[in-house]
């Protein structure tokens, strides 16, 4: 019997989950065995999974799970260097030249396990079957607006946290912007036609921020893009890949510009294809903004688990998108899973 083991997230500020109790019940009804770890942080209570018929395991007990179990989580595992013998479903961040990704692939190679990377679960046309993009864009735009608002007060953006829902986030952010004496900023979103860009634009519009929406047609010339510097805020909502142009080069830091706040929602600072090479590390919930220039000021927001700010909405949305693929786990060597395994094998062979 196919056995899906839903692990607790071990990363700080990570309350999301990729399977809801309703989805769990459907998997069990389809003949898939489901184990769900207890969790001290998960936004969806454990009782729902118990009621759905899942087996319950202690928090973070996945390393001792049966060898044939498929371990399902979202964010990265503890970087302890241990070999990984299981099959894992998660965001590995290992296929675009990331330095930490090379170490992860080595762990899989040593242990003999397989990574089914959630970012690379694609249908026959190459389109991702599930993504947190909308809520990443929504939350990322919110924190970038907070970063800009802090600049107007002469400050650096302070810590951010989890919100019970988007209405609570919107109310807090609107009050912060309304308290300023400066008018609303102008923002440009690149990748505006995608899930991430749509979320970012929706948040901006909800806050009364004018948004310039760019996508592939506007960036096809490959740069440079002086128009970006004419906006107060730039939101990068496309994932870096070979051939991605540079949107804000390092020389922009000393160039005449209105741009003072960048939200790199895609957040690949250690990728070989980073389109925003004015910074070199992700930011955190405790310190959301990284100051990269002082005269004129420039701050970068680059939190890499933004949807966790809205864990209930983002979990429900993502789990609904992913469930049809999870229902096919009994044929894990074919379809979306077979394609993901082939991608993993191509990359692990280079380690």
C-alpha positions in Angstrom: 0.0 0.0 0.0 1.2 3.5 -0.9 2.1 5.2 2.4 2.2 9.1 2.6 3.9 10.4 5.7 3.1 14.1 6.4 5.9 15.5 8.5 5.9 18.4 10.9 7.7 21.5 9.6 11.0 22.1 11.5 11.7 25.5 10.1 11.0 28.5 12.3 7.9 30.5 11.3 6.5 27.7 9.2 2.9 26.9 10.0 1.7 25.7 6.6 0.9 22.2 5.5 0.3 20.7 2.1 -2.6 18.4 3.0 -5.9 19.4 4.7 -8.0 16.9 6.7 -10.5 16.9 3.8 -7.8 15.9 1.4 -6.5 13.3 3.9 -9.9 11.6 4.0 -10.0 11.5 0.2 -6.5 9.8 0.0 -7.5 7.3 2.6 -10.7 6.5 0.7 -8.6 6.0 -2.4 -6.5 3.3 -0.6 -3.5 5.4 0.4 -2.2 5.0 3.9 -1.7 8.4 5.5 0.4 9.2 8.6 0.4 12.7 10.0 3.0 13.9 12.5 1.9 15.9 15.5 3.0 19.5 15.3 3.4 22.3 17.8 3.0 24.9 15.0 0.8 23.7 12.2 -2.0 26.1 11.4 -4.6 23.3 10.9 -5.3 21.4 14.2 -4.4 17.7 14.4 -7.9 16.7 15.4 -9.1 17.2 11.9 -6.6 14.6 10.6 -7.6 12.2 13.4 -11.2 12.5 12.4 -10.2 11.9 8.8 -8.7 8.5 9.7 -5.0 9.3 9.6 -2.5 7.5 11.7 -0.7 9.9 14.1 3.1 9.9 14.7 5.2 12.0 17.1 6.5 15.3 15.9 9.7 15.1 13.8 9.8 11.2 13.8 10.0 11.0 10.0 13.7 9.8 10.0 12.5 6.5 11.5 9.5 6.1 9.2 9.2 2.8 7.3 11.6 2.8 4.4 8.8 2.7 1.8 7.0 5.7 3.2 6.9 8.8 1.1 7.8 11.8 3.4 5.8 14.9 2.5 6.7 18.3 3.8 7.1 21.8 2.5 10.2 23.6 3.5 13.8 22.4 4.0 15.0 19.7 6.3 17.5 20.4 9.1 20.9 20.8 7.5 22.6 18.1 9.6 24.3 16.3 6.7 22.6 13.0 7.3 22.0 10.7 4.4 18.4 10.6 3.1 17.2 7.1 2.2 13.4 7.9 1.8 11.5 9.4 -1.0 10.7 13.0 -0.1 8.2 15.5 -1.5 9.2 19.1 -0.6 10.6 22.3 -1.9 14.3 21.4 -2.2 15.7 24.6 -3.8 18.4 22.5 -5.2 18.1 22.6 -9.0 19.2 26.2 -9.9 22.7 26.3 -8.6 21.9 27.1 -5.0 24.9 26.4 -2.8 22.8 24.8 0.0 21.0 22.7 -2.7 24.3 21.0 -3.7 24.6 19.7 -0.1 21.0 18.4 -0.1 21.5 16.5 -3.4 24.6 14.9 -1.9 22.6 13.7 1.1 20.1 12.1 -1.3 22.9 10.6 -3.4 24.5 9.1 -0.3 21.3 7.8 1.2 19.8 6.5 -2.0 16.6 8.5 -1.6 14.6 10.6 -4.2 13.5 14.2 -4.2 10.2 15.0 -5.8 10.6 18.7 -5.8 7.3 20.5 -5.4 8.5 23.4 -7.6 9.1 20.8 -10.4 5.8 18.9 -10.3 4.5 19.8 -13.8 1.9 18.6 -16.2 2.4 17.5 -19.8 2.8 21.1 -21.0 5.4 21.9 -18.3 3.1 24.0 -16.2 3.3 23.6 -12.4 0.4 21.7 -10.9 0.4 23.6 -7.6 2.1 26.7 -6.3 1.9 29.0 -3.3 2.5 31.9 -5.6 -0.6 34.0 -5.1 -0.1 34.2 -1.3 3.6 34.7 -1.7 3.0 37.7 -3.9 0.3 39.0 -1.6 2.3 38.8 1.6 5.5 39.9 -0.2 3.9 43.0 -1.5 2.6 43.7 2.0 6.0 43.4 3.7 7.6 45.5 0.9 5.0 48.2 1.5 5.8 48.0 5.2 9.5 48.4 4.2 8.6 51.6 2.2 6.5 52.9 5.0 9.3 52.5 7.5 11.6 54.5 5.1 9.1 57.4 5.2 9.4 57.4 9.0 13.2 57.3 8.8 13.3 53.7 10.0 14.1 50.2 8.9 11.2 47.8 8.7 10.6 46.0 12.0 9.7 42.3 12.6 6.7 40.7 10.9 4.6 37.8 12.0 1.7 35.4 11.3 -1.8 36.8 10.6 -5.0 34.9 11.3 -6.3 35.9 7.9 -5.7 38.5 5.1 -8.3 40.9 6.5 -6.2 41.3 9.6 -3.1 41.9 7.5 -4.9 44.4 5.3 -6.4 46.4 8.2 -3.0 46.7 9.9 -1.2 47.7 6.7 -3.8 50.3 5.7 -3.6 51.9 9.1 0.2 52.1 8.8 0.0 53.7 5.3 -2.8 56.1 6.3 -0.7 57.4 9.2 2.0 58.7 6.8 2.0 62.3 5.5 3.4 61.1 2.1 1.0 59.9 -0.7 0.9 56.3 -1.7 3.9 55.0 -3.6 4.0 53.8 -7.2 4.9 50.2 -7.7 5.9 48.0 -10.7 5.3 44.3 -10.7 7.3 42.1 -13.1 5.6 38.7 -13.7 2.2 40.4 -13.3 0.3 37.7 -15.3 1.4 34.8 -13.1 0.1 33.6 -9.7 2.8 35.5 -7.7 2.4 38.8 -9.6 -1.4 38.6 -9.4 -1.2 38.3 -5.6 1.3 41.2 -5.4 -0.9 43.4 -7.6 -4.0 42.6 -5.7 -2.5 43.6 -2.4 -1.2 46.9 -3.9 -4.5 47.7 -5.4 -6.3 46.9 -2.1 -4.0 49.5 -0.5 -4.6 52.2 -3.1 -1.2 51.8 -4.6 -0.8 52.5 -8.4 0.6 49.4 -10.1 2.5 49.1 -13.4 2.1 45.5 -14.6 4.8 44.0 -16.7 5.3 40.5 -17.9 7.2 38.7 -20.7 6.2 41.1 -23.4 7.6 44.1 -21.6 10.9 42.3 -20.6 11.6 40.5 -23.9 14.1 43.1 -25.0 16.5 41.8 -22.2 17.3 45.1 -20.6 18.3 47.5 -19.3 15.0 48.6 -17.8 15.3 52.2 -16.6 11.5 52.3 -16.1 11.9 50.2 -12.9 14.0 53.0 -11.3 11.2 55.5 -12.0 8.9 53.7 -9.5 9.1 53.8 -5.7 8.7 50.0 -5.3 9.7 47.1 -7.5 8.2 43.6 -6.9 10.0 40.8 -8.7 7.6 38.0 -9.1 9.3 35.7 -11.6 11.5 32.7 -10.8 15.1 32.9 -11.9 16.2 30.6 -14.7 18.8 30.5 -17.4 18.2 33.5 -19.7 16.4 35.6 -17.1 17.5 39.2 -17.6 18.9 41.4 -14.8 16.2 43.8 -13.7 18.1 45.9 -11.1 21.9 45.8 -11.7 24.4 46.8 -9.0 25.1 50.1 -10.7 21.5 51.1 -9.9 22.4 51.6 -6.3 24.3 54.8 -7.2 22.2 55.8 -10.2 19.5 58.6 -10.1 16.3 56.8 -9.1 13.0 57.0 -7.3 13.2 53.3 -6.4 13.9 52.7 -2.7 12.2 49.4 -1.9 12.6 46.1 -3.7 10.4 43.1 -2.9 12.2 40.0 -4.4 9.3 37.7 -3.8 11.0 34.9 -5.9 14.0 35.2 -3.5 16.9 33.4 -5.1 19.8 35.4 -3.9 22.3 32.6 -4.2 21.1 31.4 -7.6 23.4 31.8 -10.6 20.5 33.5 -12.3 19.5 36.1 -9.7 17.8 39.0 -11.6 18.2 41.4 -8.6 22.0 41.1 -7.8 22.0 44.1 -5.5 21.8 41.8 -2.5 23.3 38.4 -1.5 21.2 36.8 1.2 17.6 36.2 2.2 16.0 38.4 4.8 14.1 37.1 7.8 10.8 37.6 9.8 12.8 39.4 12.5 14.7 41.6 10.0 12.6 41.7 6.9 14.5 44.5 5.1 18.2 44.5 4.1 19.7 48.0 3.5 21.9 47.8 0.4 22.4 51.6 -0.2 22.2 54.7 2.0 22.3 57.7 -0.5 19.7 57.4 -1.8 18.4 54.7 0.5 17.6 51.2 -0.9 16.1 48.3 1.0 15.5 44.7 -0.2 12.7 42.5 1.2 13.6 38.8 0.4 11.8 36.5 2.9 11.7 33.0 1.4 8.6 31.6 3.1 6.2 34.5 2.7 3.0 32.5 2.4 3.5 31.4 6.0 2.4 34.9 7.1 -1.1 33.7 6.0 -0.9 30.0 6.8 -4.5 29.1 6.7 -5.4 30.6 3.3 -2.2 29.5 1.7 -2.4 25.9 3.0 -6.1 25.6 1.9 -5.3 27.0 -1.5 -2.1 25.0 -2.1 -3.5 21.7 -0.8 -6.5 22.0 -3.1 -4.2 22.4 -6.1 -1.9 19.6 -5.2 -4.5 17.0 -4.1 -5.3 15.6 -7.6 -1.6 14.8 -8.0 -1.4 13.2 -4.6 -4.3 11.0 -5.6 -2.0 9.5 -8.3 0.8 8.5 -5.9 -0.1 4.9 -6.5 1.5 5.4 -9.9 4.5 7.3 -8.7 6.8 6.2 -11.5 4.6 7.9 -14.1 2.9 11.2 -14.9 3.8 14.2 -12.7 5.8 12.1 -10.3 7.8 10.4 -13.1 8.7 13.7 -14.6 9.8 15.1 -11.2 11.9 12.0 -10.6 13.6 12.4 -13.9 14.4 16.0 -13.1 15.9 14.9 -9.8 18.0 12.2 -11.5 19.4 14.7 -14.0 20.6 17.0 -11.2 21.8 14.4 -8.7 23.9 12.8 -11.4 26.0 16.0 -11.6 26.9 15.9 -7.9 
